[in-house]
Amino acid sequence: MALASGVRFPARALLRPWSLLRDTTLGRSEPAAGGGGGGDGARLFGSQRVLVEPDAASGVAVMKFRNPPVNSLSLELLTELVISLEKVENDKTFRGVILTSACPRVFSAGLDLTELCGRNPAHYTEYWKAVQELWLRTYLSSLVLVAAINGACPAGGCIIALACDCRVLADNPKYHIGLNETLLGITTPFWLKDTYVNTIGHRASEQALQLGSLFPPSEALQVGLVDQVVPEDQVLSTALSEMARWLAVPDHARQLTKTMMRKATADRLLRQRDADIQNFVSFICRDSIQKSLQVYLEKLRQRKG
Ligand SMILES: CC/C=C\C/C=C\C/C=C\CC/C=C/CC(=O)SCCNC(=O)CCNC(=O)[C@H](O)C(C)(C)COP(=O)(O)OP(=O)(O)OC[C@H]1O[C@@H](n2cnc3c(N)ncnc32)[C@H](O)[C@@H]1OP(=O)(O)O
């Protein structure tokens, strides 16, 4: 399936893309109708790993990641997120999406490290295409995207939040946010670095990226990585209030302004997408990088208990 941003999707999604989306209304498991879904405002639609709660009256859908235990961005979750976003975008009932987590204490643990270790180049190619696709789809979305960050938000989790228009973080000292790639022995690709710079500025990015800083809420607010820090039970209501503020602006003017602000950054990736994939694949296939990732994953597994 060729998506708006031009990427061909994994074979299993290609065969029956909508088969990834099941109607979850009243627990039924049947193919969702193509196109809309939020008509009556009470209908739920989504997929195994992405729950979508549409509210047609307000034109806002709440999209919840549910890939337990930590919402790591597996190929399946990336694919389902892209398809869910595309589905909401294509339904003109909706003007905004709130992205949040259905897993306790974690927004997203970032890229699924098991997708980056011990696989073959064809897999890494498919996986990185899906990462690029999700970033392009979120970063360039015509909808207002608000991240309601109700848990830890490292690396790829932060990347999703950064692609949103606004970020609300729960005030819990354990809910760190940032790009910690260097601590895993890997480098942040240029387009994600650019997104960081666009959000918190050059010097703060240079420092945070080299150190792999993960910021607790108060520091994240101070550096400008999030727009609001609120008590945990107010994250969603605050995200909805923020959404109302953004939706008070006429869509066409807001969308043109968003494109004006973001196009150059996105174009930089669009111009060299294949080269970026090749770069990633040759980088991730290096023995030294594989060793670093294995060690990191093993440490994560042993940390428990
Ligand atoms: C020259 C340069 C050229 C080119 C450059 C091109 C490309 C650059 C290359 C690569 C760029 C790639 C970019 C990567 C960005 C990423 O997202 S990498 C992922 C980084 N993520 C993290 O570091 C987070 C790790 N996780 C945590 O810190 C904690 O798990 C978390 C705080 C999220 C939650 O803590 P807690 O609730 O205590 O849960 P546990 O730690 O106990 O974890 C539960 C189980 O989940 C497993 N797990 C955790 N995170 C991941 C993950 N990201 N992927 C896969 N699995 C994960 C963990 O091991 C536990 O599993 P177990 O139950 O033990 O089996």
The ligand as a Gaussian input file, in Angstrom:
#p B3LYP/6-31G(d) Opt

LIG

0 1
 C       26.875000       7.160000      11.638000
 C       25.393000       7.190000      11.882000
 C       24.658000       6.650000      10.741000
 C       23.388000       6.433000      10.739000
 C       22.507000       6.637000      11.876000
 C       21.235000       6.064000      11.477000
 C       20.457000       5.623000      12.325000
 C       20.697000       5.674000      13.792000
 C       20.521000       4.382000      14.404000
 C       19.618000       4.144000      15.255000
 C       18.652000       5.119000      15.707000
 C       17.646000       4.360000      16.431000
 C       16.874000       5.210000      17.307000
 C       16.452000       4.609000      18.417000
 C       15.512000       5.251000      19.303000
 C       14.926000       4.268000      20.312000
 O       13.776000       4.383000      20.612000
 S       15.873000       3.010000      20.971000
 C       14.916000       2.435000      22.378000
 C       15.366000       3.166000      23.594000
 N       14.491000       2.895000      24.716000
 C       14.914000       2.910000      25.955000
 O       16.062000       3.122000      26.247000
 C       13.881000       2.612000      27.022000
 C       14.194000       1.348000      27.717000
 N       13.168000       0.995000      28.675000
 C       13.069000       1.570000      29.891000
 O       13.810000       2.461000      30.265000
 C       12.004000       1.026000      30.807000
 O       11.567000      -0.207000      30.298000
 C       10.783000       1.950000      30.968000
 C       11.190000       3.204000      31.788000
 C       10.211000       2.378000      29.637000
 C        9.676000       1.192000      31.764000
 O       10.197000       0.710000      32.963000
 P        9.451000      -0.459000      33.749000
 O        8.008000      -0.154000      33.834000
 O       10.203000      -0.671000      35.014000
 O        9.546000      -1.737000      32.786000
 P       10.817000      -2.708000      32.576000
 O       12.058000      -1.910000      32.423000
 O       10.782000      -3.760000      33.647000
 O       10.478000      -3.371000      31.164000
 C        9.449000      -4.356000      31.024000
 C        9.834000      -5.279000      29.880000
 O        9.898000      -4.504000      28.676000
 C       11.172000      -4.664000      28.047000
 N       11.528000      -3.434000      27.351000
 C       11.648000      -2.216000      27.878000
 N       11.947000      -1.306000      26.924000
 C       12.013000      -1.980000      25.765000
 C       12.280000      -1.602000      24.417000
 N       12.525000      -0.327000      24.060000
 N       12.257000      -2.555000      23.476000
 C       11.999000      -3.844000      23.795000
 N       11.745000      -4.270000      25.067000
 C       11.745000      -3.342000      26.033000
 C       12.096000      -4.983000      29.210000
 O       13.265000      -5.613000      28.764000
 C       11.219000      -5.887000      30.038000
 O       11.206000      -7.148000      29.401000
 P       11.154000      -8.514000      30.222000
 O        9.859000      -8.483000      30.961000
 O       12.355000      -8.526000      31.130000
 O       11.230000      -9.587000      29.183000

